[in-house]
Amino acid sequence: MTRRTQLGILTLLLIAAAGLLKLFESSSPIAEESFGACLRFGIILGAFWLAYPDLVRLPIWIYPAVVLLALAAIKFKLLLFAIPPVLFLGWLLRPRNPAGSRRR
C-alpha cells in the first residue's frame, strides 16, 4: 500500500470519526474537542493527500525555510519582509541538473 493510499484512508477515517461524533451529539467538552480535532486533522490530511505528488518533488531546503518563516512570523514581524528574497535566492542558487538529463 502506497503512502498516498494510507493518507487517503486515514483522511476518510478521521472525517468519518468526526461525523460519528457529531451524529451522537454529546455536550461534554471532550466530545466537542474530539470532533474539532478529527475534523481539522482530516481536512489537513486530505489536503496533503491531494498535494502528495507535488510534495514528493519539493527540494530539501524548503523544509528548514518553512520552519524559519514560521519562527520569524512568531518572533520578529519585521523579518517577514526579508524571508521571501532569501527563499528566492535559495531557489536560484540550488544545484541544477546537467543539461542532458532534463525531462522533456
GULUMBA-368657 format. One line per 10 residues: number of its first residue (from 1); for each residue x, y, z of N, C-alpha, C. Coordinates in pm, 1 decimal, decimal comma. Each point is the difference from the previous one (the first is absolute). Last residue first. Layout:
<rs>
NUM) X Y Z X Y Z X Y Z; ...
</rs>
This chain:
<rs>
104) 1186,6 1612,6 -2088,7 -59,8 76,5 -108,8 -140,4 -39,9 -20,8; 428,9 -2,4 398,4 -117,9 -62,4 -60,7 -53,4 88,6 -109,7; 529,5 -17,5 148,3 -129,2 63,9 24,2 -112,4 -76,8 -67,1; 497,2 -73,0 -3,5 -88,8 -87,0 75,8 -135,1 63,2 31,5; 381,2 211,3 -239,0 -39,7 -120,4 -71,8 -101,7 -84,8 73,6; 203,9 405,1 183,6 -91,0 30,6 -110,7 -49,0 -124,7 -70,8; 126,9 -17,8 526,2 71,6 24,1 -125,4 -97,9 14,4 -115,9; -174,5 141,0 476,9 31,9 -122,4 -72,5 83,6 34,4 -121,9; 16,3 317,0 443,1 -80,2 -31,2 -118,2 42,1 -135,0 -57,6; 12,3 265,2 510,8 72,1 -75,6 -101,6 -93,5 -38,9 -114,3
94) -102,8 450,7 273,8 -4,6 -144,5 22,1 78,6 -72,1 -108,9; -97,2 488,7 62,8 133,6 -55,7 14,9 1,1 -150,7 23,1; -409,6 254,7 -49,5 83,9 39,6 -112,7 136,5 -68,1 4,4; -307,2 -52,9 358,1 -49,7 -67,7 -119,6 91,0 27,4 -119,6; 94,0 227,5 394,4 23,9 -143,0 19,1 -46,6 -80,7 -118,7; -94,9 458,0 3,8 142,8 -23,0 -23,4 35,8 -147,0 19,7; -437,8 129,0 101,8 22,0 11,2 -144,4 146,8 -25,2 -33,6; -120,3 18,8 451,4 -51,6 -121,4 -62,2 21,8 1,6 -150,7; 112,3 386,3 233,8 92,6 -106,8 35,7 -45,0 -132,2 -60,9; -283,0 380,0 -48,4 120,6 8,5 -83,0 101,9 -109,7 29,8
84) -399,3 6,6 271,4 -21,9 -34,7 -142,1 122,4 19,8 -89,0; 26,7 125,6 475,4 -5,6 -143,9 -28,6 -25,9 -29,7 -148,2; 3,6 444,5 220,0 129,8 -48,9 -46,6 -4,6 -146,4 -42,9; -374,5 237,9 191,0 31,0 63,7 -127,8 132,5 -49,7 -57,1; -153,8 -138,5 427,9 -84,6 -59,0 -104,4 27,9 60,9 -137,4; 190,7 144,5 425,5 78,1 -92,5 -81,3 -83,2 -64,7 -111,5; -189,3 291,8 338,6 72,8 74,4 -102,5 81,5 -90,8 -92,6; -240,0 -161,5 388,4 -91,6 33,9 -109,6 72,6 69,9 -115,2; 163,7 -350,1 384,7 37,0 128,7 -56,3 -88,2 30,3 -120,7; -97,3 -391,7 276,1 89,1 81,9 81,6 20,9 140,7 -54,8
74) -288,1 -328,3 -220,5 -34,3 1,8 142,7 82,5 104,2 74,9; 79,9 -80,3 -456,9 -133,9 56,3 13,7 -40,2 11,3 146,4; 406,5 -208,3 -110,8 8,1 144,1 -24,8 -136,0 65,3 17,1; 26,1 -467,4 27,2 63,6 61,8 116,4 10,2 151,2 -16,1; -163,6 -244,4 -364,2 -94,4 -6,1 112,0 57,8 65,2 125,1; 280,2 -40,8 -374,5 -107,1 96,8 -26,4 -102,0 1,7 113,1; 340,8 -322,8 11,7 53,0 134,6 26,1 -105,2 107,5 -22,9; -114,3 -440,6 -111,3 14,6 12,5 145,5 52,9 138,7 36,3; -25,2 -105,7 -452,9 -135,2 15,5 55,0 6,6 15,5 151,5; 400,3 -91,7 -223,5 -45,5 134,9 -33,6 -139,7 25,0 56,0
64) 201,0 -431,3 34,8 51,9 96,3 97,6 -45,1 143,1 -28,6; -150,2 -315,8 -314,9 -49,0 -32,5 133,9 60,4 90,4 107,2; 130,9 16,4 -468,0 -125,5 69,2 28,0 -49,6 -26,7 143,0; 393,9 -194,5 -226,3 23,3 124,7 73,1 -130,4 69,3 38,8; 26,6 -408,4 -270,4 25,2 -24,1 142,1 14,2 130,2 79,1; -314,0 -39,7 -447,2 142,8 -3,7 33,4 19,4 -7,4 151,5; -435,9 -210,5 -252,8 50,5 125,2 58,2 149,3 -11,3 29,2; -319,9 -344,0 -180,9 103,2 61,4 -83,1 54,3 131,1 55,8; -354,8 -253,5 205,0 111,8 -93,5 -11,1 115,9 64,7 -75,2; -417,3 222,5 44,0 80,2 7,2 122,0 120,7 -92,2 -6,3
54) -327,2 1,5 -348,3 83,8 119,7 -4,8 89,8 10,9 123,4; -312,3 -360,0 -29,6 97,7 -10,0 -109,7 92,3 122,0 -10,2; -350,7 4,6 339,9 111,4 -93,3 21,7 96,4 -10,9 -117,8; -429,0 265,5 101,3 125,5 60,9 -44,1 117,8 -96,3 5,5; -446,7 -127,9 139,5 -13,8 58,0 -133,2 133,6 50,2 -54,5; -11,6 -164,1 438,9 -26,9 -109,0 -93,5 -12,4 52,6 -142,8; 39,7 309,8 352,7 127,6 -66,7 -27,2 -17,3 -114,0 -99,8; -387,7 211,9 144,8 77,2 92,0 -84,1 136,7 -58,7 -33,0; -265,2 -238,0 297,9 -59,8 -4,5 -133,7 72,4 93,9 -95,9; 117,8 5,9 452,5 54,0 -118,4 -66,1 -59,9 -18,1 -138,6
44) -169,9 351,3 255,8 140,7 25,8 -30,8 62,9 -120,5 -69,6; -443,3 -43,4 153,6 6,1 95,8 -111,0 145,3 27,0 -40,1; -73,6 -275,1 376,2 -48,6 -65,4 -121,8 7,8 91,8 -120,7; 101,5 171,0 427,7 107,0 -86,7 -49,2 -41,7 -72,6 -127,5; -328,1 268,8 205,3 113,4 81,2 -46,6 112,6 -86,3 -56,2; -376,7 -218,1 192,8 -37,7 71,4 -121,6 117,9 80,7 -55,0; 52,4 -225,1 412,5 -13,2 -96,1 -110,5 -32,4 71,6 -130,6; 16,8 263,2 392,1 133,0 -50,6 -34,8 -7,5 -96,0 -118,4; -406,9 170,0 178,3 78,2 104,8 -65,2 136,6 -48,8 -45,5; -272,2 -295,0 250,1 -61,8 28,5 -128,9 82,4 102,3 -77,4
34) 127,8 -88,6 439,8 33,2 -112,4 -87,9 -58,8 20,7 -138,7; -109,2 310,8 334,4 140,2 13,0 -38,0 42,2 -111,8 -94,6; -434,2 -19,7 179,4 11,5 115,3 -88,9 144,0 18,4 -48,3; -85,8 -333,5 319,7 -61,3 -36,7 -128,1 12,0 114,7 -100,2; 144,6 75,7 440,9 90,7 -93,4 -67,0 -55,9 -39,5 -136,3; -257,7 275,8 296,0 110,1 71,9 -66,0 94,1 -93,5 -76,4; -525,2 -115,6 66,9 122,0 -0,3 80,7 112,6 70,5 -76,5; -463,9 -96,6 -141,2 36,2 135,8 38,5 126,5 3,9 85,2; -188,2 -328,1 -414,0 24,5 1,0 142,6 46,1 140,3 36,0; -218,2 -304,8 -446,2 31,6 126,2 66,8 11,0 -16,6 149,8
24) 37,0 -301,5 -428,5 -36,9 -30,8 138,5 36,9 119,5 86,0; 90,4 68,0 -439,9 -127,6 -71,2 -7,2 -51,4 -35,0 139,4; 428,5 192,9 -59,6 -105,5 100,4 -13,9 -138,2 -64,8 -2,4; 379,7 -276,9 17,8 -4,5 79,5 123,2 -109,9 106,6 -7,1; 82,1 -257,4 -383,4 -62,2 -81,0 105,3 -8,7 76,5 131,4; 225,5 207,4 -359,1 -143,6 -13,2 -29,2 -72,0 -80,6 105,7; 465,6 34,6 25,9 -61,2 129,7 31,1 -150,3 -5,1 -25,9; 246,2 -374,5 -122,5 -5,3 10,6 145,8 -62,2 132,7 42,6; 78,5 -64,3 -455,7 -110,2 -87,1 44,3 -14,3 5,0 152,5; 361,9 225,5 -189,3 -123,5 71,6 -32,2 -122,0 -82,3 39,6
14) 422,5 -198,8 58,9 -14,4 115,9 88,3 -129,0 76,8 -27,8; 109,5 -367,6 -280,5 -29,3 -44,5 136,3 -21,1 117,6 95,0; 136,0 87,1 -446,6 -138,4 -47,2 6,1 -38,8 -45,9 140,3; 447,6 123,6 -71,7 -87,4 115,8 -17,0 -146,1 -40,6 12,5; 323,5 -338,4 -5,0 0,7 70,6 127,8 -89,3 123,8 -4,2; 60,8 -236,4 -400,6 -77,9 -80,7 94,8 -7,1 68,6 135,3; 269,8 201,9 -330,1 -141,4 6,3 -36,3 -87,8 -77,5 96,2; 470,2 -21,4 49,2 -49,8 133,8 34,6 -148,9 11,5 -30,0; 213,0 -393,8 -135,4 -11,0 4,7 145,5 -51,7 136,0 47,2; 94,7 -50,2 -455,1 -118,9 -76,9 35,6 -21,5 0,8 150,7
4) 390,0 194,6 -159,8 -114,0 82,9 -37,2 -130,5 -71,3 33,7; 407,9 -226,4 59,0 -22,5 101,0 103,8 -120,0 87,5 -31,9; 3,0 -502,8 -190,5 82,7 120,2 -11,1 -32,7 99,1 111,7; -28,2 -552,3 -10,2 -84,9 117,4 0,0 90,0 124,4 0,0
</rs>
